[in-house]
Amino acid sequence: KGSFERTLKVTGPAAIDVNTGSGNITVRPGEGSTVRIVGTIHAWARWLDGEGAARERVRRLEANPPIEQNGNVIRIGRIEERELQRNVGISYEITLPAESRVRTNTGSGDIDLSGIRGSAGANTGSGNITIAQSSGQVRATTGSGNIRLDLAGGDVRASTGSGNIHASGLTGALRASTGSGNITAEGKPGSAWDLETGSGDVTARLSSDAGFEVDAHTGSGSIRTNHPITVLGTFGKDTLRGTVRGGGPRLVIRTGSGGIRIE
């Protein structure tokens, strides 16, 4: 194991790009015009070269962390030398100006972003994603893991191959999909919501004064709602189309196998 720490000066909101092959990424807002980066290194010994080579990789990364700065643009985690990429994982804890734009990517690990007022992007091959108190545009994708979003505005796109999605505080557009898992969305839509799961339940909780259009279908399950709906066309246990309070943004819900609740 090893670690490094760097503090960089910026002249306003920063644009941060973080990549790691294996490790967690945590981002928090700070004060002033600084970006503080703490990296925790893990290196595994290979049977061909033993512990000495693993220690040497850690030592070199501590001495020369993968951090690049060009004005307010900061790239973290780019390692060009292949030897330093082998059997090495780095987790990052980053503090930055709240208005910054952040893009994060890890091959395997969790991503936790909080208090970012600029756009926030999170991608992990295998791990959970948590984004809280964000007011900008959000993009969250995981190959396998849960996504939890507690937002204060902005458009959202969330996708997981296998896992649950929970999003609250929504006021903009939402597109949420999971191959296998439940979806819960809460808020007052200012634009369309599109919720889709291959297998799982979908719950949409909308404010009591929200006007919207409904297009919901389940391959195997039932649909329930406590909103006053004016039905358009045919409807049944597995299909519901209509308008609520005169209409508004579209609410499209699809599940291959699961129940739908519109509350």
C-alpha positions as CSV (number, residue, x, y, z in Angstrom):
1,K,0.0,0.0,0.0
2,G,1.0,3.6,-0.5
3,S,-0.5,7.1,-0.8
4,F,0.0,10.6,-2.2
5,E,-1.6,14.0,-1.7
6,R,-1.6,17.1,-3.9
7,T,-3.2,20.5,-3.7
8,L,-3.7,22.4,-6.9
9,K,-4.8,26.0,-7.4
10,V,-7.5,27.0,-9.9
11,T,-9.0,30.3,-10.8
12,G,-12.7,29.3,-10.6
13,P,-14.8,26.2,-11.3
14,A,-12.6,23.3,-12.5
15,A,-13.2,20.6,-15.0
16,I,-12.1,17.3,-13.4
17,D,-11.6,14.0,-15.2
18,V,-10.8,11.0,-13.0
19,N,-10.0,7.5,-14.2
20,T,-8.9,4.4,-12.3
21,G,-8.8,0.7,-13.3
22,S,-9.7,-0.5,-9.9
23,G,-10.6,1.7,-6.9
24,N,-13.2,3.9,-5.4
25,I,-13.8,7.6,-6.2
26,T,-15.1,10.1,-3.7
27,V,-15.7,13.8,-4.6
28,R,-16.8,16.5,-2.1
29,P,-17.1,20.3,-2.4
30,G,-14.5,22.5,-0.6
31,E,-13.8,26.1,0.0
32,G,-11.7,28.5,-2.0
33,S,-10.1,27.9,-5.4
34,T,-8.2,24.7,-4.7
35,V,-8.5,21.1,-5.7
36,R,-7.1,18.6,-3.2
37,I,-6.4,15.1,-4.3
38,V,-5.6,12.2,-2.0
39,G,-4.7,8.9,-3.7
40,T,-4.5,5.5,-1.9
41,I,-2.5,2.9,-3.9
42,H,-2.8,-0.9,-3.7
43,A,-0.4,-3.1,-5.6
44,W,-0.5,-6.8,-5.7
45,A,2.6,-9.0,-6.0
46,R,2.8,-11.3,-9.0
47,W,4.4,-14.7,-8.6
48,L,6.9,-13.9,-11.3
49,D,8.4,-10.8,-9.8
50,G,7.4,-10.9,-6.1
51,E,6.8,-8.2,-3.5
52,G,9.8,-6.2,-4.5
53,A,8.4,-5.2,-7.8
54,A,5.0,-4.3,-6.3
55,R,6.7,-2.0,-3.7
56,E,8.7,-0.4,-6.5
57,R,5.4,0.4,-8.5
58,V,4.0,1.9,-5.3
59,R,7.1,4.0,-4.7
60,R,7.1,5.3,-8.3
61,L,3.5,6.3,-8.2
62,E,3.9,8.1,-4.8
63,A,6.9,10.1,-6.3
64,N,5.1,10.9,-9.5
65,P,1.3,10.7,-9.1
66,P,-0.8,10.5,-12.3
67,I,-2.1,14.1,-12.1
68,E,-2.1,16.6,-14.9
69,Q,-3.2,20.2,-14.8
70,N,-3.7,22.7,-17.7
71,G,-5.3,25.8,-16.2
72,N,-8.6,24.8,-14.7
73,V,-8.7,21.4,-16.5
74,I,-7.3,18.6,-14.3
75,R,-6.9,15.0,-15.4
76,I,-6.3,12.4,-12.7
77,G,-5.4,8.7,-13.1
78,R,-3.9,8.5,-16.6
79,I,-0.9,6.1,-16.4
80,E,0.8,5.6,-19.7
81,E,3.5,3.2,-18.6
82,R,2.1,-0.3,-18.8
83,E,4.3,-1.7,-16.1
84,L,2.7,0.8,-13.6
85,Q,-0.8,-0.3,-14.6
86,R,-0.3,-4.0,-13.8
87,N,-1.8,-5.3,-10.6
88,V,-2.3,-1.7,-9.3
89,G,-5.4,0.0,-8.1
90,I,-5.8,3.6,-6.9
91,S,-8.7,5.0,-5.0
92,Y,-9.2,8.8,-5.0
93,E,-10.7,11.3,-2.5
94,I,-11.1,14.7,-4.2
95,T,-12.2,18.1,-2.7
96,L,-12.9,20.9,-5.2
97,P,-15.0,24.0,-5.9
98,A,-18.7,23.1,-5.8
99,E,-19.4,24.7,-9.3
100,S,-16.8,22.4,-10.9
101,R,-17.7,19.8,-13.7
102,V,-16.7,16.3,-12.8
103,R,-16.4,13.1,-14.8
104,T,-15.4,9.9,-13.1
105,N,-14.7,6.4,-14.3
106,T,-13.6,3.2,-12.6
107,G,-13.3,-0.3,-13.9
108,S,-14.2,-1.8,-10.6
109,G,-15.2,0.3,-7.6
110,D,-17.8,2.6,-6.0
111,I,-18.4,6.2,-7.0
112,D,-19.7,8.8,-4.4
113,L,-20.2,12.4,-5.5
114,S,-21.8,15.0,-3.3
115,G,-22.6,18.7,-3.5
116,I,-21.5,19.2,-7.1
117,R,-23.3,22.1,-8.8
118,G,-21.7,21.6,-12.2
119,S,-22.4,18.6,-14.4
120,A,-21.6,15.2,-12.9
121,G,-20.7,12.0,-14.7
122,A,-20.1,8.6,-13.1
123,N,-19.3,5.3,-14.8
124,T,-18.2,2.1,-13.2
125,G,-17.9,-1.4,-14.7
126,S,-18.8,-3.0,-11.4
127,G,-19.8,-1.0,-8.3
128,N,-22.4,1.3,-6.8
129,I,-23.0,5.0,-7.6
130,T,-24.2,7.6,-5.2
131,I,-24.8,11.2,-6.2
132,A,-26.2,13.6,-3.6
133,Q,-27.1,17.3,-3.5
134,S,-26.3,17.8,-7.2
135,S,-28.0,20.6,-9.1
136,G,-26.4,20.1,-12.6
137,Q,-26.8,17.5,-15.3
138,V,-26.2,14.0,-14.1
139,R,-25.0,10.8,-16.0
140,A,-24.6,7.6,-14.0
141,T,-23.8,4.2,-15.5
142,T,-22.8,0.9,-13.9
143,G,-22.4,-2.5,-15.4
144,S,-23.5,-4.2,-12.1
145,G,-24.5,-2.2,-9.1
146,N,-27.1,0.1,-7.5
147,I,-27.6,3.8,-8.3
148,R,-28.9,6.2,-5.8
149,L,-29.5,9.9,-6.7
150,D,-30.6,12.6,-4.3
151,L,-30.7,15.7,-6.5
152,A,-31.7,19.4,-6.5
153,G,-32.4,19.8,-10.2
154,G,-30.9,19.1,-13.6
155,D,-31.6,16.4,-16.2
156,V,-30.6,12.8,-15.3
157,R,-29.7,9.7,-17.2
158,A,-29.1,6.5,-15.1
159,S,-28.4,3.0,-16.3
160,T,-27.3,-0.3,-14.7
161,G,-27.1,-3.7,-16.2
162,S,-28.1,-5.3,-12.9
163,G,-29.1,-3.3,-9.9
164,N,-31.7,-0.9,-8.4
165,I,-32.1,2.8,-9.2
166,H,-33.5,5.3,-6.7
167,A,-33.7,8.9,-7.7
168,S,-35.3,11.7,-5.7
169,G,-35.5,15.5,-5.9
170,L,-36.1,15.4,-9.6
171,T,-37.3,18.5,-11.5
172,G,-35.9,17.9,-14.9
173,A,-35.9,15.1,-17.5
174,L,-35.1,11.5,-16.4
175,R,-34.1,8.5,-18.3
176,A,-33.6,5.4,-16.1
177,S,-33.0,1.8,-17.2
178,T,-31.9,-1.4,-15.6
179,G,-31.7,-4.9,-17.0
180,S,-32.7,-6.5,-13.7
181,G,-33.8,-4.4,-10.7
182,N,-36.3,-2.0,-9.3
183,I,-36.7,1.7,-10.2
184,T,-38.0,4.4,-7.9
185,A,-38.3,8.0,-9.1
186,E,-39.6,10.9,-7.0
187,G,-40.2,14.6,-7.8
188,K,-42.0,17.0,-10.0
189,P,-41.1,16.4,-13.7
190,G,-40.4,19.5,-15.8
191,S,-39.6,17.3,-18.8
192,A,-40.3,13.7,-19.8
193,W,-39.5,10.7,-17.5
194,D,-38.7,7.4,-19.2
195,L,-38.4,4.4,-16.8
196,E,-37.6,0.9,-18.0
197,T,-36.6,-2.4,-16.3
198,G,-36.3,-5.9,-17.9
199,S,-37.4,-7.5,-14.6
200,G,-38.4,-5.5,-11.5
201,D,-41.0,-3.1,-10.0
202,V,-41.3,0.6,-11.0
203,T,-42.5,3.3,-8.6
204,A,-43.1,6.9,-9.7
205,R,-43.9,9.3,-6.9
206,L,-45.0,12.7,-8.3
207,S,-46.0,15.8,-6.4
208,S,-49.8,16.1,-5.8
209,D,-50.1,19.1,-8.1
210,A,-48.2,17.7,-11.0
211,G,-49.8,17.5,-14.5
212,F,-48.5,14.8,-16.8
213,E,-49.2,12.2,-19.5
214,V,-49.0,8.5,-18.6
215,D,-47.9,5.6,-20.8
216,A,-47.4,2.5,-18.7
217,H,-47.1,-1.2,-19.6
218,T,-46.0,-4.3,-17.8
219,G,-45.5,-7.7,-19.4
220,S,-46.3,-9.5,-16.2
221,G,-47.7,-7.6,-13.3
222,S,-50.3,-4.9,-12.3
223,I,-50.5,-1.1,-12.5
224,R,-51.8,1.0,-9.6
225,T,-52.2,4.7,-9.2
226,N,-53.8,7.2,-6.8
227,H,-53.7,10.1,-9.3
228,P,-56.9,11.1,-11.1
229,I,-56.4,9.9,-14.6
230,T,-58.4,10.7,-17.8
231,V,-57.9,7.5,-19.7
232,L,-57.1,7.6,-23.4
233,G,-58.0,4.5,-25.5
234,T,-58.1,1.1,-24.0
235,F,-56.8,0.1,-20.6
236,G,-56.4,-3.0,-18.6
237,K,-54.4,-4.7,-15.8
238,D,-51.2,-4.4,-17.7
239,T,-51.6,-1.2,-19.7
240,L,-52.5,2.4,-18.8
241,R,-52.5,5.5,-21.0
242,G,-54.0,8.8,-20.1
243,T,-53.6,12.3,-18.7
244,V,-53.4,13.7,-15.2
245,R,-54.5,17.3,-14.3
246,G,-54.7,18.3,-17.9
247,G,-51.5,16.7,-19.0
248,G,-47.9,17.8,-19.2
249,P,-44.5,16.0,-19.5
250,R,-44.7,12.4,-20.6
251,L,-44.3,9.6,-18.0
252,V,-43.3,6.4,-19.8
253,I,-42.9,3.2,-17.8
254,R,-42.0,-0.3,-19.0
255,T,-41.3,-3.5,-17.1
256,G,-41.0,-6.9,-18.6
257,S,-41.9,-8.5,-15.3
258,G,-43.0,-6.5,-12.3
259,G,-45.6,-4.2,-10.9
260,I,-46.0,-0.4,-11.6
261,R,-47.1,2.1,-9.0
262,I,-47.8,5.8,-9.8
263,E,-48.2,7.7,-6.5
